[in-house]
Amino acid sequence: MPATTFCPSCGAEYLAGVTECADCQISLTETRPLAADAQSDVDEVVYDLSDWSTGDRSQLEQLLTSGEIIHRWEVGTDLVVLEANADAVELLLDEVEAAGAVPPLAAIDDEADDGDDEAVYQVMSDLFVAADRLQKDPSDAANAGDFYVAADAVAVTPAPFGIDRLEWQQVQELAASLATAMESDIDDDVLARDASALRSLLSRYM
């Protein structure tokens, strides 16, 4: 068992046995996340993925996480990794590009199993956490990157069990609109307001 675990969102370190970040309320991992303020003695590689679809970036995020590759997103579409991991990352980039766009998750019906429900609920939970952090500090690059990843995942996820499809579509549209606004020269106060509105909408189902 590892001596410590880490929050993949804020980077907080915990003693072994703790399973959830007290601040972000997400599961901890054994991999130390790459800090946004990494020192200059750590060599990094940046990949501009602005021309990728949201589905492709979402798929890449899943591969990076499952492969325990330390990384972060800046400005939503710039992937930053350690130079030591560049070869492995480039293989994943080739894999995603070869596969093409990621198909949407299958629609969940009444017979969907609990695992599917939990996965979809986790997508919604991740967006809630990302919107909450963004409303508090919309100028933080790490917060922006986390929100882009969460919005990309929501865009290809069906409505969670118990949520009307039209209401879920409203969540998807608001998340996409906010992500687009973040790419423009929009005032931080406006971003914080919209992130707060999205958080309030999601809070009904949390």
N, C-alpha and C positions, 0 to 999 in steps of 0.2 A: 504494500500500500504506500502511495507517495506521502512524503512528509507534509507537503502543502498542496493546496489546490488554488485555482485562480478564476476570477470572473472574466469571461471572454468579452464582456462589454466595457466595464470600467477598469479592469486590470487589478482589482483588489485581491490581496493574497490572504488565504485562510488556512488554518490548521486542518490536517487530515480529519475526516469525519464530518466536516461541514459540507452540505450538499447544495446550498442555495445562497446566492449573494443577498446580503441583508438590504442593500440599497436598490439593486436592479431587479431582485426577485426572479433571477434566472439561474439555471443549473450551472455549477462550477465544472471546470475541466482541469486535467493535469497539465495542460500546456499553457505556459506563460504567454499572454498576448503581446503583440508588438505595440509598444507605447507610441502615441502620436508625437511625443516630444523626445523620441529616441536620440541619444547623444551622437555626435559626429563620428565617434570611433566605431559605430556600428554601420557597416556598409549595407545600403538598401538599393533595391531596384524598383522603379516605378513603371507600371504598364498603363497606358492610356486606353481605356476600354469604352470610350464615349460612343464609338460606332457600333458597339454590341447591343443586342436587344436586351430588354429587361429579363427575359427568360433565360438567355445565355448567362448573364451575370449571376442570376439566382442559382443556376446549375453549378457554376464555378464556385460560388460561395459554399455550396453543399460539399463539393469535392475537397475544397481546401480545409473545411472544418472536419470532415470525416478523416482526412489524411493528417490531421493535427499539424498543419502548416501554419506557422505564425504569420499573421497578415493584418492589414487594416485597409479601410477605404477612405480616400480623401476626395472631397468635392463630389462624392457619390460614385464617380466612375473611374477614378484613378486607384489602381490596386498597388499597394506598397508591400513588398516582401523583403526578407533578408536575402542578401546576395548569395549566401550559402545555399538557399533553397531555390534559386532561380531556375536551375535545370529541371527540378521536379515540377515547378510551377509551369514552365513552358510546355512540358508534356501534357499537363492538364488543360492548358490553353488550346493546344492542338486537338485534344480529345473533344472539347466542347465545340470547337469550330467544325470539326469533322462530323459531329452528330447533328449540327444545325440547331434550330430553335428548340427549346424545351417545350414539349406539349403540355397543355394545362392538366392539372390533376383531374382524375375522373370524378364526375358528379357523385356526390354521396347520397345514397337512398336510405330507406328505412332499415335495410339489412347490412349497412356498412358496419364493419367491426369497430370495437373500441379504439384500436390502434389508429385507424384513419381519423376518428373523431379527435383523438388527442393531438395528432399531427396538425390538423387544421386549426384546432384551438390554440396550439402553440404559435402558429403563424400570426393569429390575431393578437395573442399576448405580446409577441415580439414587437408588433406595430405599436401597441399601447405603450410599452416601455420606451420605444424610440421616440414617439410623439411627446411623451412626458419629459424626456431629457432634452429634446429639441426646444420645447417651449421655455425651458429654464435657461438655455444658453444656445441660441440659434447660430451664433458666430463660431462655435467650436467645430473644428473639422471632423473630429471623431464622431460627434453627435450627428453631423450631417451624413457621414458615411454610413452609420448604423441605420439612419432613417431610410436612405436610398435602398439598402439591402432589404429592409423590412417591407418597403413599398413595392419593390420588385416581386417579393414572394407573395404578397397579398394580391397582386395583379393577376396571378395565375392560379389562385386558390378559390375553390367553390365556397359557397356560403356555409359557415359552420352550422351544426345541428341546432335547430331552434331559432335561427335568425332568418327573417324574411329575405328572399333573394334581392328584392328592390332596396331594402335597407343595406344589405351587404354591398350592392352596387354603389350606393351612396358613399360607403366607406372607401371602396376602391377608387372612385372618382376623386374624392377629396384628397386621398393619399397621393394619387397621380398628379393632381393639380398643385399640391404643395411641393412635390419633388421637382416639378417643372419650374415653379417660382424660385426655388433654391438655386437653380442654374442661371437665373437672371439677377440683375442688380436690384433686388428687392430689399427694402428696409427690414432690419432685424425685428423691429416691433411688429411688423405685419406678419413675418414668419412665425413669431412667437404666438400671435393671436390665432393664426390658422392652425398651428400645431395644438394649441389649447382646445380649439373647437373639435379637432379630430379626436383628441384624448377624451373629451367629454362625451362624444358620440360613442366611442368604444367602451367607456366606463359602464354603460348600461348592461353590457354583456360580460363584464369581468367578475 
